[in-house]
Amino acid sequence: MLDVNGNKIKSGKVMIGFGVFFLIEFSFIPYMIVTEGINASIIMAGLTFLIPGIIMIVKGNNRRVKYNLHRTYVTAFAHYPNCNYIELAHRLNKDPQIVEKDLRRLMTNQLLSAAFINEKLTLRNTNPASKGPERSGSGEYVSIVCSSCNGINKVPKYRGGECVYCGTTLPQ
């Protein structure tokens, strides 16, 4: 799978594998202590295997989570290309707020494009009784993510506007 820059998204399995390897190597330290006694070289060897092992497992797991999240949403968008995030949440049996949070996380990590996510997030449910876009006397507002600074802006639905953070013109 590719991110928005065309780079391959790594699943993190290799990193987890190396982390497990380092932790297995760390497990030989007690044997060395029994046979040779405790000395500075054994302590340094232990730290050399333990610290990278833990770091690699944590980073690999984070990559695996992002990879699975990306794969879930890309597959869902392929099956349901014209649905907004509320319909998508219903089809995935998730809370719409969680889907919105996941989409923003994917955009922040540059795994999905901001334009693609804006398209999904601007198609909110417009029923005034539901938790949709804010309504005011002047019309309806939608949240748009700025393509240059990733700031979230509330703008009139059919007029667009400017990003309050960087001043970039936002689409309608």
C-alpha positions as CSV (number, residue, x, y, z in Angstrom):
1,M,0.0,0.0,0.0
2,L,1.1,3.5,-0.7
3,D,0.7,6.8,1.2
4,V,-0.1,10.1,-0.3
5,N,3.5,10.7,-1.3
6,G,3.7,7.4,-3.2
7,N,5.9,5.7,-0.5
8,K,5.2,2.2,0.5
9,I,3.5,1.9,3.9
10,K,5.4,-0.6,6.1
11,S,3.4,-3.0,8.1
12,G,5.8,-3.1,11.1
13,K,6.2,-6.9,11.1
14,V,9.9,-6.8,10.3
15,M,10.5,-4.3,13.1
16,I,8.5,-6.4,15.6
17,G,10.5,-9.5,14.5
18,F,13.9,-7.8,15.1
19,G,12.6,-6.6,18.5
20,V,11.7,-10.2,19.4
21,F,15.1,-11.3,18.3
22,F,16.8,-8.8,20.5
23,L,14.6,-9.8,23.5
24,I,15.4,-13.5,22.9
25,E,19.1,-12.6,22.8
26,F,18.5,-10.7,26.1
27,S,17.2,-14.0,27.6
28,F,20.7,-15.5,27.3
29,I,22.0,-12.9,29.8
30,P,21.0,-14.9,32.9
31,Y,22.9,-17.9,31.5
32,M,26.0,-15.7,31.1
33,I,25.6,-14.4,34.6
34,V,25.4,-17.9,36.0
35,T,28.5,-19.2,34.1
36,E,30.7,-16.1,34.3
37,G,29.3,-14.0,37.1
38,I,28.1,-10.4,36.9
39,N,30.5,-7.9,35.3
40,A,30.3,-4.7,33.3
41,S,30.4,-6.4,29.9
42,I,27.4,-8.6,30.7
43,I,25.4,-5.5,32.0
44,M,26.3,-3.6,28.8
45,A,25.4,-6.6,26.6
46,G,22.0,-6.8,28.4
47,L,21.3,-3.1,27.8
48,T,22.4,-3.5,24.2
49,F,19.8,-6.1,23.6
50,L,17.0,-5.0,26.0
51,I,16.6,-1.3,25.0
52,P,16.6,-1.7,21.2
53,G,14.3,-4.8,21.6
54,I,11.7,-2.8,23.5
55,I,11.9,0.2,21.2
56,M,11.6,-2.0,18.1
57,I,8.5,-3.8,19.4
58,V,6.8,-0.6,20.4
59,K,7.5,1.2,17.1
60,G,6.7,-1.9,15.1
61,N,3.3,-2.2,16.9
62,N,2.6,1.5,16.2
63,R,3.3,0.9,12.5
64,R,1.1,-2.2,12.5
65,V,-1.8,-0.3,14.0
66,K,-1.5,2.5,11.4
67,Y,-1.1,0.0,8.5
68,N,-4.2,-1.9,9.6
69,L,-6.2,1.3,10.1
70,H,-5.2,2.5,6.6
71,R,-6.0,-0.9,5.1
72,T,-9.5,-1.0,6.8
73,Y,-10.5,2.5,5.4
74,V,-9.0,2.1,2.0
75,T,-10.9,-1.2,1.6
76,A,-14.1,0.4,2.9
77,F,-13.8,3.3,0.5
78,A,-13.3,0.9,-2.4
79,H,-16.5,-1.0,-1.5
80,Y,-18.5,2.2,-0.7
81,P,-17.0,5.0,-2.7
82,N,-19.9,7.5,-2.5
83,C,-20.7,7.3,1.2
84,N,-19.8,10.0,3.8
85,Y,-18.2,9.2,7.1
86,I,-21.6,8.7,8.9
87,E,-22.7,6.0,6.4
88,L,-19.2,4.5,6.6
89,A,-19.4,4.4,10.4
90,H,-22.7,2.5,10.1
91,R,-21.2,0.0,7.6
92,L,-18.1,-0.5,9.8
93,N,-20.2,-0.8,12.9
94,K,-18.3,2.1,14.5
95,D,-19.2,5.3,16.2
96,P,-19.1,8.2,13.7
97,Q,-16.8,10.2,16.1
98,I,-14.3,7.3,16.0
99,V,-14.4,7.2,12.2
100,E,-13.9,11.0,12.1
101,K,-11.0,10.7,14.5
102,D,-9.5,7.8,12.5
103,L,-9.7,9.7,9.2
104,R,-8.0,12.8,10.8
105,R,-5.3,10.5,12.2
106,L,-4.7,9.0,8.7
107,M,-4.6,12.5,7.2
108,T,-2.1,13.7,9.9
109,N,0.2,10.7,9.2
110,Q,-0.2,11.5,5.5
111,L,-1.6,8.0,4.8
112,L,-4.7,9.5,3.1
113,S,-4.9,12.9,1.3
114,A,-6.5,15.9,3.0
115,A,-8.7,16.5,-0.1
116,F,-10.1,12.9,0.1
117,I,-10.8,13.3,3.8
118,N,-12.4,16.7,3.3
119,E,-14.8,15.1,0.8
120,K,-15.9,12.5,3.3
121,L,-16.2,14.9,6.3
122,T,-18.1,17.6,4.5
123,L,-20.9,15.3,3.6
124,R,-22.2,15.3,7.1
125,N,-25.8,14.4,8.1
126,T,-27.7,17.7,7.8
127,N,-30.6,16.7,10.1
128,P,-30.8,19.6,12.6
129,A,-31.7,17.2,15.4
130,S,-28.5,15.1,14.9
131,K,-24.9,15.9,15.6
132,G,-24.2,17.3,12.2
133,P,-22.6,20.6,11.0
134,E,-23.3,23.7,13.0
135,R,-26.2,25.7,11.8
136,S,-26.5,29.4,12.1
137,G,-28.8,32.2,10.9
138,S,-26.6,32.7,7.9
139,G,-26.5,29.1,6.7
140,E,-24.7,25.8,7.2
141,Y,-21.1,25.3,8.2
142,V,-18.7,22.4,7.5
143,S,-15.3,21.4,8.8
144,I,-12.5,21.6,6.2
145,V,-9.0,20.5,6.8
146,C,-6.4,22.9,5.3
147,S,-4.2,21.2,2.7
148,S,-1.1,23.3,3.7
149,C,-1.1,23.4,7.5
150,N,-3.7,20.6,8.3
151,G,-5.7,23.0,10.5
152,I,-9.4,22.3,10.9
153,N,-11.6,25.2,9.9
154,K,-15.4,25.8,10.0
155,V,-16.5,27.5,6.9
156,P,-19.8,28.2,5.2
157,K,-20.8,25.2,3.2
158,Y,-21.1,26.7,-0.3
159,R,-18.8,29.7,0.0
160,G,-15.4,28.3,1.2
161,G,-13.2,30.7,3.1
162,E,-9.7,31.2,4.4
163,C,-7.7,29.1,6.8
164,V,-7.6,30.8,10.2
165,Y,-4.2,29.4,10.9
166,C,-2.2,30.1,7.7
167,G,-4.5,32.2,5.4
168,T,-4.7,29.6,2.6
169,T,-7.9,29.8,0.5
170,L,-10.1,26.8,1.2
171,P,-12.3,25.2,-1.4
172,Q,-16.1,25.4,-1.5
